[in-house]
Amino acid sequence: MKVFKFGGASVKDADAFRNVLTVLNSYRNVELFIVISAMGKMTNAFEKLHEAYFKKTDILPAYEHIYNYHINVLDKLFPDQEHTIYKDLKLIFYELNAKLQTQPTDNYNFEYDQIVPYGELISSLVLSQYLNDNTFPNKLVDARDIIKTNNTYREARINWEMTPLLVSHQYKNALKDNCKIAVTQGFIGSCSENYTTTLGREGSDFTAAILGYSLNAEEVVIWKDVPGVLNADPKQFDETQKIDNLTYLDAIELAYYGATVIHPKTIKPLENAQIPLLVKSFINPEGTGTIIGNKFVSKKPIPSYIFKFNQILISILPKDFSFIAEQNLSVIFQIISHYNIKVNLMQNSAVSFSICTDYDSFKTPKLIAALKKDFKIYFNENLELVTIRHYNDETIKKVTKNKEIMLEQRSRNTVQIVLK
């Protein structure tokens, strides 16, 4: 069996859903577990809805945008207004509405996880019904019944003892009655308190890896709007190159530094089970894509560029005349961990310690306020972090031209540069 993951771009509108059907036509005799993301940019839209709900501002504009978007897709996929899909969708929105009528708790991350996953719940319902209507019998599986996590909301950790057992059991049940396909949501799970949790932004890739590991899949395929893993984001570079194959280690490194084509947590479960990961194009499904595994002959590596925007560089100095020593670092890392901050780059000198991280309007001000209690703090916002794997002088000149270098760090294979 294989695990397929379709991201938001692959189901952004009615034509995109029809294209998924075209892709699946080549796999009619293959047992599949399909993971689906929210449609198009709906995760962003649900985040705006959550923000308005949590801050107790007007939720109606965000809610109406979400509702109208999904109804527009349904009208084009299911012209019969009496189709049961409309009733099912209204039930989901009724449930969402009931949540929005309650008073939010003071836990921002908890409330996020109770609202934003509705994007996946809707898209999976639509895909499952559309496949059933077009000679692809399938069963819809609620990811919250099979992906069990702790209650670290927005960054939930997988219960690796329970989850594989539940995945295997539910998948076998789904494939009864001559059914070869199961459909589920990416990005979401549930904790022991039975609340919805999420696995981190873009976590649908990770869901696919969890399913692949749990079922010892033949392969996991991530369907994207690019021909495979490219050496740079085509939105940032005009001339990109497709990387035909990567080792698990190279893929982990690229994902860790922020390559958006693969979620950072995706690779490790597949490496542990030696399951190949394919990144293929839903626009050109016959293309070879990129294969990630271990059985590759080393070639001259292609320089890869990773860009992260909206960065903040924070420099931390002791208030007294002491050095930045192990005790100071211990306090700093405890504060960083408390606010669940992912550090993209760190560097220390005798009297200062600097970190570069994504700016988060909710978490970053709290982090800075906490650090100021014990340290002097300086920071620069609206920065760009560029990571180059397999760099050379020419590649560095290309990305730093006409920009101010705030911080630079090099290792044998990787250079990271914070730019203003």
N, C-alpha and C positions, 0 to 999 in steps of 0.2 A: 504494500500500500504506500501511497504518497500523501504528503501534507502540502497543500497549496495555500498561500497567503495572498490575498488581493487587497491592496492598499486603497486609500481614499480616491486617488486619481483614477483607479480602474473602475470605480462605481460612482463617478461624479454626476452622471446624468443618465437618462434613459438609454442613449446610444452606447454608453459605457457598459451598462448591464447587458445589452445585446452582444457586445464584444466579448464579455466574459463567457457567454454562451458559446460563441464561436471558438474561443480558446478551449473550452471543455469538450467540444466535439471530437477533438483528437484523443480524448482520454475516456471514451465511453465504457471501455471494458476494464478500467482501472479503479480499484477501491481508493476513495479519496476522503480526506478530512479537510474541509475548506475553512480557512480563517478569514474573516472579513473585517475591515476597518470601517469607521464612519464615512459617509459619503463626502467626497470632495473636501471642502474646508469646514465641514460641520463641527469638527472638534473645536476649532477656533470659535465658532458661533456658540457652541455650548459653554465654552469657557467664559464668553462675554455674558451669557445668561447667568452662569454661576456667580460671576463678579457682581452683577446687578443685584442678585438675590442676597448675597452675603452682605453687601454694603447697604441693603434696603433702599435701593434706588429703583427707578421705573424699569420693570422687567419686560414690559409689553413689546417694545421694539425688537428686542433680541428674540423673544418667544415667537412673535409673528413671523419674523424672518425664517426661523427654523421650521415652523409649521408649514408655511407657504412653499418653502424649498422642497420639502418631502412630498407634499401633495402634488406639486408640479411634476415630480418624477413619476409618482404613481399614476397620474392621469395619462401619461404617455406610455407607460408599461402595461397598464390594466384599464383599457378604455371603458370596459363595462363598470359603471358606477355601483352596480349591485354586487361586485366581487367582494368576497369575504375579507380581502386584504384591507379594505377601507375600515371595516369594523374593528379589525385587529389593531390597526394603526391608531384609531381613536381611543382604544383601550389603553395603549401605551401613553398617549398624550394625556389621558384622564389621570393616569398614575403620576405622570410628571407634574401635572397641574396641582394634584393633591399635595405633592412635596413642596411646591412653590408657595402654597398657601400657609405653610407652617412657618414658625419663627426659626431662623437659623441659629445653630449653636455658635459658640465662640471658636470652634475648631474649623479653620479655613480648609484644611486638607480633607477632613472628613466630609464636609459639605460638597467639596469638589467631586469626590468619588460617588456621591449619591445623585449627582446631576449629569456630569459630562458623559458617563457611559451610556446614556440613552441614545447617543449617536450610533454606537455599535449594535444596540438592541434593535433599533429600527432598520439599519442596513441589512443585518442578518435575516430579519423577518422578510424583508422585500426580496432578497436574493433567493432565499429558500422557496418562497412562493413562486417566484418567477421561474426557477428551475423546475419545480413540480408541474407548472403549467406548460412546460416545453420539453416534455419527455425525459426529464432528468429527475426521477424520483429520489427524494432525499429526506433526511430527518434533521430537524432543527434542535440542536443541543445548547442548553443554557450554560455558558462558560462558568457561571458562578456555582454550578453543580459539580464541576470537575476540577477547576483550578482553585486549590485551597491555599490560603496565604495567612500571614500574620496581619495585624491591624496597623501597620505603618502605612497610613493612607497616602496615596499618590506615588509611593515607592514600595509597594508591598513585596514581601519576601515569600518565596514559594515554600510550601510544605512538601518536601520531596518524598516523604513517606506516603502521605495520603493521595497526593495528586496522581501519580502514575496508576495507582490501583483504580481510582475513580474514572480516569480517562479510558483505560482499557475496558472497564465494565460498561460504561455508557456507549462507547464506540461499538462494542459487540451487539448491544441492544439496538442501536440505531441501524445496523446493517441487516437486521432481520427482514423477512418478507421481500427478498430479492432487491433490496436497496443497496446501492454501492457507494452512496455519498452521504456524509454527515456535514452539517454546516454549523459553525459556532462563531462567537464574537472574539475578536482580538482585544488585548489591552486590559481585560477585566477578569476579576476573580471574586472570591468572597472569603471573609475571615470567620473565625469560630463563633463570633457574635451574630453571624448571618447578615452582616452589612456588606455592600458592594465595595470592593477595593480595586485600585488600578495599579498596573505594573510599571508605570513611568511613561512619559510622553513617547509616542511612536512604539509602544510596547507590543503591538500586534505581531511583529517579527518574533519577539520572545515567546509569545503564545504558540506560534507555529513550531518553534524549537522544542518547547515543553511537550507538545503533542507528539512530535517526531521522536523524541527521546522515549516517551512513555509507551509508544507503540512499536518501537524499533523499526521505524519507517525505512523504506528503500531510499528515499531522498526527501528533502524539504525544498520546495520551490517558492521563491518570493517573486511575484509578478509586479514589475515596475514600468514606468513610462520612459525608461532609458534602456539601451541595449544590453546592459550588464553593469558591473562595477567599473566606473570611469575613474581616471586619475585626477579628476577635478569636477566640481559642480559646473555643468554647462551654463548655468546662469551667471557664473563668475568668469569662466574661460571660454573663449570662442573655439579654440582647438583642443579638444579632449581626446584621450585615447582609451579604448576599452581594454581592461585587463582580463585576459582569457582565463587565467586560473590564479588562485591564491592559496597559500597554506592557511590552516586555521590560525596560526600565530600571526601572519600578516593581516588577516581579516580582523582579528581581535585588536591589533594595534590601530588599524584604521578606524574601527568603530570606537575604540576608547578615546581617540583624539577628536572624534566628532563627525566622522563621515556619515552623512545622513542616510546613505543607501542601506545600511545595516544597523539594527539596534545593538548597542554594546553587549547586552547580556545574551544575545542570540547564539553566539558561536560555541560557548563552553559546553552546554549540554550535548550539542551535536558532535563536538570533538570527543567527548567522553564515550559516546556510543559509536564513533567513527561513521557517522551518517553524513553524506555529502550535502552541501547546501548549494543550490543553484539560484542565481539571480538572472531572471529572464524578462524579456519585453513582452507586455501584452499587446503592444502595437505590432510587433513582428514575432509572433510566438514560434516561428520556425527557426529563428536565429539561435546561435549556440549559447549566447549569454556568457556568464562567468561561473565557473565551478570552483567551489571552495572545499578543500580536503587536504590530504597529506601526500598523495601519490603523484607528485609533480617533479619534473626535472627543473633544476634551478636555471633561470634565464637572467640576463642583465635586467635589473629591476627598473621599472618606469617611475620617475618622480611623481609622487601623488601630493596634491594640494588640498588642504582642508581649511575652510574658513568658518570662523565663529564670530558673529557680530553681537552688538549690545553687551559688550564685556565691561567689567569693572576691575581695575587694578588697585588692590588695597595693600598699603605698606604699613607694617605694624612695628612700633619701636617701644622699648621699655621706657617708663616714665622717669626712672632713676638713671644712674650712670652704668648700669650693668650691661652685659652682653646678652644677645639672644642665645640662650643655652637651652639644654634639654628641659628644664623645668618650665621655662617660658613657652616652649613649643608644645609641651603637654597641655598647658592651660589653653593655648590657642586652638589646638586640635579638638579639645573637648567642646569648646564653644562652636567650632565649625560643625562638628558632629551633631550637637544639640539642635542646630537649625537646619540639619540635613542639606548642607551645602556641598555641591560637587566642585572640587578644585580642578581647574583645567591646566594650571601651571603654578608651580611654587619655586621660590628662590630665596636663599638666606645669605646675609652677610654677617659681619661681626655684631652689628648693632640693629639690624632690621630683618624682618621676614616679610616677603611679599607673596601675595596670591592673586591669581587672575581667575575670575569665575563669571558665570552668566549673571547678568543683573536681573533680580527678581523683585518686583515692586513690593511684594509682601515680606519676603525673607531677608533681603539684603539690608534694608534699614535696621532691622532687629539685630542682625549680625554685627553691624557697625556699632550700634549702641551698646551691645554687650562687650565688644572688644574695648571700647573707650573707657570702660570702668577700670581697666588695669593697664592700658597701653595708650601711647600716642598713635593716632591714626591719620594717615593721609590717603586720599583716593582720587582716581581719575575715572570718569564715566565715559560712555559712548565710544569705547575702543573696539578694536578688531584684533582677534587672535588668529594668526596664520600658522598652520603646522605643515611642514613639508617632510614627507618620508622619502628617503633616498635622495637627499638634496645635493646640490653643488652650488658654486658661486653664482652661476647664471640664474638658477631658479630663485635664489635669494634676492638678487638684483631685480628680478621681474616683479616680485610682490612688494618690495619696499620702495620702489620708485616714487618720488614726490611725497613720501610719508615720513613721519617722525617715529623713530624706533624708541619705544618706552622701556622695553626689556627684551632681551634675547637669551636663548638657552639652547645649547647644542649637545647632542650625543653622537655616537658613531653613525646612526642611521637617520636621526630625526633632528630637525631644528624647529623651535617654536619662537615666534616673534610677536610681541604685543605692539600694535601700531595705532597711531593717532592720525 
